Amino acid sequence: MHQPPASQSLFEHLRDRLDAYIQLSRVNKPIGIYLLLWPTFWALWIAADGVPPLDILLIFAAGVVLTRAGGCVINDFADRKVDGHVKRTQARPIPSGRVSSREALYLFAVLMILAFILVLYTNYTTVLMSFGGLLLAFCYPFMKRYTHLPQVVLGAAFSWAIPMAFTALEAELMPNAWLLFLANLLWTVAYDTYYAMVDRDDDLKIGVKSTAILFGDADRLIIGLLQGLSLLCLVLVGQNLGLGAWYYGGLVAAAGFFVYQAWLARTRMRDACFRAFLNNHYAGLVIFIGLAADYGLGTGA
């Protein structure tokens, strides 16, 4: 644990430590929370056939915040020896020396324990499934050393709350839960490829693998195909459930955002690709708005 310098008061030291932990867990950058939250809400609304019970809604919302924070912490721990060589990440708390590797592991453990405590308020099946989510969250950051498809593992991790939402509400898992799972996995690979495009030049130098490197010049085309397949899965969900115009309107709006993202990333410049990645928050949001409106206005099944 870091000791406060003689010239620094205890209050200032604690404030600096808290700020370092906030940066490490990305609580100050909620984009990841949004990208996890909207698909989780899709699943909760569908599994509940409308507005889910408040206790389940709060458990999953808090769980999203905690697990996303934990995922960021273990990601930075895994990347502690390479982040200093990447322009975008060299000032992060671990490579800059503000947080030690041991502190990061302690923080990850605390966040995961808190998330597990929340799951204990659901049911036995959901508790068992939570271990799969923990394994995916822990494994993802290390995958970029061994495969060019770490984004697929991230997609599975970001989608694991979907079947958990169904089991928590004791709803049937097949087939709509897995169609939602697949839709979100494909979408996650697409938007995280935009994210990986930001670091592609640095990753090539230091030997980190990603779909952005694997796809090469076909990156934007493949992202578009993945987004299209994701929307197709969501259309199938809508057909299975007999959803109406509000839901499909949300999908059309999401498609519009996907087109806008392709336009943003047309030059493959770092800032433009990052903006395309961030824009996915709105795509997930409009799908949720359409879904919730469909159920709320009584047109859903």
ZIFEN-V948799 format. One record per residue. N is the residue number from 1. RES is the residue in one small letter. SS is DSSP state (~ for helix, > for strand, _ for the rest). Layout:
# ZIFEN-V948799
n:N res:RES ss:SS
n:N res:RES ss:SS
This chain:
# ZIFEN-V948799
n:1 res:m ss:_
n:2 res:h ss:_
n:3 res:q ss:_
n:4 res:p ss:_
n:5 res:p ss:_
n:6 res:a ss:_
n:7 res:s ss:_
n:8 res:q ss:_
n:9 res:s ss:_
n:10 res:l ss:~
n:11 res:f ss:~
n:12 res:e ss:~
n:13 res:h ss:~
n:14 res:l ss:~
n:15 res:r ss:~
n:16 res:d ss:~
n:17 res:r ss:~
n:18 res:l ss:~
n:19 res:d ss:~
n:20 res:a ss:~
n:21 res:y ss:~
n:22 res:i ss:~
n:23 res:q ss:~
n:24 res:l ss:~
n:25 res:s ss:~
n:26 res:r ss:_
n:27 res:v ss:_
n:28 res:n ss:_
n:29 res:k ss:_
n:30 res:p ss:_
n:31 res:i ss:~
n:32 res:g ss:~
n:33 res:i ss:~
n:34 res:y ss:~
n:35 res:l ss:~
n:36 res:l ss:~
n:37 res:l ss:~
n:38 res:w ss:~
n:39 res:p ss:~
n:40 res:t ss:~
n:41 res:f ss:~
n:42 res:w ss:~
n:43 res:a ss:~
n:44 res:l ss:~
n:45 res:w ss:~
n:46 res:i ss:~
n:47 res:a ss:~
n:48 res:a ss:_
n:49 res:d ss:_
n:50 res:g ss:_
n:51 res:v ss:_
n:52 res:p ss:_
n:53 res:p ss:_
n:54 res:l ss:~
n:55 res:d ss:~
n:56 res:i ss:~
n:57 res:l ss:~
n:58 res:l ss:~
n:59 res:i ss:~
n:60 res:f ss:~
n:61 res:a ss:~
n:62 res:a ss:~
n:63 res:g ss:~
n:64 res:v ss:~
n:65 res:v ss:~
n:66 res:l ss:~
n:67 res:t ss:~
n:68 res:r ss:~
n:69 res:a ss:~
n:70 res:g ss:~
n:71 res:g ss:~
n:72 res:c ss:~
n:73 res:v ss:~
n:74 res:i ss:~
n:75 res:n ss:~
n:76 res:d ss:~
n:77 res:f ss:~
n:78 res:a ss:~
n:79 res:d ss:_
n:80 res:r ss:_
n:81 res:k ss:_
n:82 res:v ss:_
n:83 res:d ss:~
n:84 res:g ss:~
n:85 res:h ss:~
n:86 res:v ss:_
n:87 res:k ss:_
n:88 res:r ss:_
n:89 res:t ss:_
n:90 res:q ss:_
n:91 res:a ss:_
n:92 res:r ss:_
n:93 res:p ss:_
n:94 res:i ss:_
n:95 res:p ss:_
n:96 res:s ss:_
n:97 res:g ss:_
n:98 res:r ss:_
n:99 res:v ss:_
n:100 res:s ss:_
n:101 res:s ss:~
n:102 res:r ss:~
n:103 res:e ss:~
n:104 res:a ss:~
n:105 res:l ss:~
n:106 res:y ss:~
n:107 res:l ss:~
n:108 res:f ss:~
n:109 res:a ss:~
n:110 res:v ss:~
n:111 res:l ss:~
n:112 res:m ss:~
n:113 res:i ss:~
n:114 res:l ss:~
n:115 res:a ss:~
n:116 res:f ss:~
n:117 res:i ss:~
n:118 res:l ss:~
n:119 res:v ss:~
n:120 res:l ss:_
n:121 res:y ss:_
n:122 res:t ss:_
n:123 res:n ss:_
n:124 res:y ss:~
n:125 res:t ss:~
n:126 res:t ss:~
n:127 res:v ss:~
n:128 res:l ss:~
n:129 res:m ss:~
n:130 res:s ss:~
n:131 res:f ss:~
n:132 res:g ss:~
n:133 res:g ss:~
n:134 res:l ss:~
n:135 res:l ss:~
n:136 res:l ss:~
n:137 res:a ss:~
n:138 res:f ss:~
n:139 res:c ss:~
n:140 res:y ss:~
n:141 res:p ss:~
n:142 res:f ss:~
n:143 res:m ss:~
n:144 res:k ss:_
n:145 res:r ss:_
n:146 res:y ss:_
n:147 res:t ss:_
n:148 res:h ss:_
n:149 res:l ss:_
n:150 res:p ss:~
n:151 res:q ss:~
n:152 res:v ss:~
n:153 res:v ss:~
n:154 res:l ss:~
n:155 res:g ss:~
n:156 res:a ss:~
n:157 res:a ss:~
n:158 res:f ss:~
n:159 res:s ss:~
n:160 res:w ss:~
n:161 res:a ss:~
n:162 res:i ss:~
n:163 res:p ss:~
n:164 res:m ss:~
n:165 res:a ss:~
n:166 res:f ss:~
n:167 res:t ss:~
n:168 res:a ss:~
n:169 res:l ss:_
n:170 res:e ss:_
n:171 res:a ss:_
n:172 res:e ss:_
n:173 res:l ss:_
n:174 res:m ss:_
n:175 res:p ss:_
n:176 res:n ss:~
n:177 res:a ss:~
n:178 res:w ss:~
n:179 res:l ss:~
n:180 res:l ss:~
n:181 res:f ss:~
n:182 res:l ss:~
n:183 res:a ss:~
n:184 res:n ss:~
n:185 res:l ss:~
n:186 res:l ss:~
n:187 res:w ss:~
n:188 res:t ss:~
n:189 res:v ss:~
n:190 res:a ss:~
n:191 res:y ss:~
n:192 res:d ss:~
n:193 res:t ss:~
n:194 res:y ss:~
n:195 res:y ss:~
n:196 res:a ss:~
n:197 res:m ss:~
n:198 res:v ss:~
n:199 res:d ss:_
n:200 res:r ss:~
n:201 res:d ss:~
n:202 res:d ss:~
n:203 res:d ss:~
n:204 res:l ss:~
n:205 res:k ss:~
n:206 res:i ss:~
n:207 res:g ss:_
n:208 res:v ss:_
n:209 res:k ss:_
n:210 res:s ss:_
n:211 res:t ss:~
n:212 res:a ss:~
n:213 res:i ss:~
n:214 res:l ss:~
n:215 res:f ss:~
n:216 res:g ss:~
n:217 res:d ss:~
n:218 res:a ss:~
n:219 res:d ss:~
n:220 res:r ss:~
n:221 res:l ss:~
n:222 res:i ss:~
n:223 res:i ss:~
n:224 res:g ss:~
n:225 res:l ss:~
n:226 res:l ss:~
n:227 res:q ss:~
n:228 res:g ss:~
n:229 res:l ss:~
n:230 res:s ss:~
n:231 res:l ss:~
n:232 res:l ss:~
n:233 res:c ss:~
n:234 res:l ss:~
n:235 res:v ss:~
n:236 res:l ss:~
n:237 res:v ss:~
n:238 res:g ss:~
n:239 res:q ss:~
n:240 res:n ss:~
n:241 res:l ss:~
n:242 res:g ss:_
n:243 res:l ss:_
n:244 res:g ss:_
n:245 res:a ss:~
n:246 res:w ss:~
n:247 res:y ss:~
n:248 res:y ss:~
n:249 res:g ss:~
n:250 res:g ss:~
n:251 res:l ss:~
n:252 res:v ss:~
n:253 res:a ss:~
n:254 res:a ss:~
n:255 res:a ss:~
n:256 res:g ss:~
n:257 res:f ss:~
n:258 res:f ss:~
n:259 res:v ss:~
n:260 res:y ss:~
n:261 res:q ss:~
n:262 res:a ss:~
n:263 res:w ss:~
n:264 res:l ss:~
n:265 res:a ss:~
n:266 res:r ss:~
n:267 res:t ss:~
n:268 res:r ss:_
n:269 res:m ss:_
n:270 res:r ss:~
n:271 res:d ss:~
n:272 res:a ss:~
n:273 res:c ss:~
n:274 res:f ss:~
n:275 res:r ss:~
n:276 res:a ss:~
n:277 res:f ss:~
n:278 res:l ss:~
n:279 res:n ss:_
n:280 res:n ss:~
n:281 res:h ss:~
n:282 res:y ss:~
n:283 res:a ss:~
n:284 res:g ss:~
n:285 res:l ss:~
n:286 res:v ss:~
n:287 res:i ss:~
n:288 res:f ss:~
n:289 res:i ss:~
n:290 res:g ss:~
n:291 res:l ss:~
n:292 res:a ss:~
n:293 res:a ss:~
n:294 res:d ss:~
n:295 res:y ss:~
n:296 res:g ss:~
n:297 res:l ss:_
n:298 res:g ss:_
n:299 res:t ss:_
n:300 res:g ss:_
n:301 res:a ss:_
